[in-house]
């Protein structure tokens, strides 16, 4: 596998193993940022953790209750906020280029599902 880009309405995520420095990519409708392999690995792993936590919490929450979950590594911070079936996703790179990106509830869940199939962790 040399290059793989998955896209949906309002999101994209990709991997290019032949790239010189930045092998990963995450993006929205009109923006994108390249990620190092370590950043992409953390993003994929932490996204899976958040998806799993959300799934478990769904059984404990009443319909009108919201959730807010945060996970982080030395490289990045991820958070979801909203309802178990509709939550926003925020990513903050904590080193190097330092940036903050956001996906609204209308796309975050689909992105997180796609991330889990980008690479096997």
C-alpha positions as CSV (number, residue, x, y, z in Angstrom):
1,X,0.0,0.0,0.0
2,X,1.7,3.2,-1.1
3,X,-1.1,5.7,-0.8
4,X,-4.7,5.6,0.6
5,X,-7.1,8.5,1.0
6,X,-10.6,8.1,2.4
7,X,-13.2,10.9,2.0
8,X,-16.7,11.6,3.1
9,X,-18.9,14.6,3.3
10,X,-16.9,17.1,5.3
11,X,-13.9,15.0,6.1
12,X,-10.9,13.2,4.7
13,X,-8.1,11.1,6.1
14,X,-5.1,9.5,4.4
15,X,-1.8,7.7,4.5
16,X,1.1,8.0,2.1
17,X,4.0,5.8,3.1
18,X,6.2,7.2,0.3
19,X,6.0,10.8,1.6
20,X,9.3,12.2,2.9
21,X,8.2,13.4,6.3
22,X,4.4,13.7,6.7
23,X,2.8,10.3,6.0
24,X,-0.7,11.1,7.3
25,X,-3.4,13.6,6.4
26,X,-6.6,14.7,8.1
27,X,-8.9,17.3,6.7
28,X,-12.3,18.9,6.5
29,X,-14.3,20.3,3.7
30,X,-11.9,23.1,2.8
31,X,-8.8,22.5,4.9
32,X,-6.2,19.7,5.6
33,X,-3.1,19.2,7.7
34,X,-0.4,16.6,7.2
35,X,0.6,14.5,10.2
36,X,3.8,12.6,11.0
37,X,3.5,8.8,11.3
38,X,3.5,9.0,15.1
39,X,0.8,11.7,15.0
40,X,-1.4,9.7,12.7
41,X,-0.8,6.6,14.8
42,X,-1.9,8.4,17.9
43,X,-4.9,10.0,16.1
44,X,-6.1,6.6,14.9
45,X,-5.5,4.8,18.3
46,X,-7.1,7.6,20.3
47,X,-10.1,7.8,17.9
48,X,-10.7,4.1,18.5
49,X,-10.5,4.6,22.2
50,X,-13.0,7.4,22.1
51,X,-15.4,5.5,19.9
52,X,-15.2,2.5,22.3
53,X,-15.8,4.7,25.3
54,X,-18.7,6.4,23.6
55,X,-20.3,3.1,22.8
56,X,-20.0,2.0,26.4
57,X,-21.3,5.2,27.8
58,X,-24.4,5.1,25.5
59,X,-25.8,2.4,27.6
60,X,-25.4,4.5,30.8
61,X,-26.8,7.9,29.6
62,X,-30.3,9.1,29.3
63,X,-31.4,10.4,25.9
64,X,-31.0,14.1,26.9
65,X,-27.6,13.7,28.6
66,X,-24.5,14.8,26.8
67,X,-21.0,13.5,27.1
68,X,-17.5,15.0,27.0
69,X,-14.5,12.8,26.7
70,X,-10.8,13.7,26.3
71,X,-7.7,11.7,25.6
72,X,-4.2,12.8,24.9
73,X,-0.6,11.8,24.3
74,X,2.5,13.9,24.2
75,X,1.8,14.6,20.5
76,X,-1.9,15.3,20.4
77,X,-5.2,15.9,22.3
78,X,-8.6,14.6,21.1
79,X,-12.0,15.4,22.5
80,X,-15.6,14.6,21.7
81,X,-18.5,16.6,23.0
82,X,-22.2,16.2,22.4
83,X,-24.6,13.3,22.4
84,X,-23.5,9.7,22.0
85,X,-25.1,9.6,18.5
86,X,-24.0,13.1,17.5
87,X,-20.8,14.6,18.9
88,X,-18.2,17.1,17.7
89,X,-14.5,16.1,17.4
90,X,-11.6,18.4,18.2
91,X,-7.9,17.6,17.5
92,X,-5.0,19.7,18.9
93,X,-1.4,19.0,17.8
94,X,0.7,19.7,20.9
95,X,4.2,19.7,19.2
96,X,5.8,20.9,16.1
97,X,3.3,22.8,13.9
98,X,0.8,23.1,16.7
99,X,-2.7,23.5,15.4
100,X,-6.3,23.0,16.4
101,X,-8.9,21.4,14.1
102,X,-12.6,20.6,14.4
103,X,-15.2,18.4,12.8
104,X,-18.9,19.1,13.6
105,X,-21.2,16.4,14.8
106,X,-22.6,16.0,11.2
107,X,-19.3,14.4,10.1
108,X,-17.3,13.4,13.2
109,X,-18.8,9.9,13.8
110,X,-18.3,8.9,10.1
111,X,-14.7,10.2,10.2
112,X,-13.9,8.2,13.4
113,X,-15.3,5.0,11.8
114,X,-13.2,5.5,8.7
115,X,-10.1,6.2,10.8
116,X,-10.4,2.7,12.3
117,X,-10.1,1.1,8.9
118,X,-7.2,3.3,7.6
119,X,-4.5,1.2,9.3
120,X,-4.7,-1.7,11.7
121,X,-3.8,-0.8,15.3
